[in-house]
Amino acid sequence: MKRIALVLLLASGLASAGAAPLPSGAERGAASARAARAASVYIDGPYELYGRGPHTWEAFPSGGNGTFAYQWEIRWDLDPNGTWITTGTDKTTSFTVEDYMGDFELRVRVTSGTDVAYAGWYVNNMQ
């Protein structure tokens, strides 16, 4: 009983001291729901290549507002500048890889409303 009185006293003291009121259960629930909807994404596809292809990778987004825009990019290990090159704007990206091209890294940027999420995928070219 003393603990309850102390909590009430502290809460009322904070309110009278000009502190912001504690959020209600509904406000906490709404904040939690907004946080639970943050966009995220992962990539699936081959991570070792044993032939020319074509090879395909797919983005699996979740959260956000349910509508997604995609931007795929690739960076070749053999590129001394490490330049990212856009390869597509669909849910999947697909291309043929020759043996001399070496290993590379893919990344996808997914936008959903104001949320942005990234995922990366390293590929070993075993040809």
Secondary structure, DSSP 8 states (H G I E B T S, - for coil): -HHHHHHHHHHHHHHHTT------HHHHHHHHHHHHT--EEEEES-SEE-S---EEEEEEEESTTS--EEEEEEEETT-TT---EEEESSSEEEE---GGG--EEEEEEEEETTEEEEEEEEEEE--
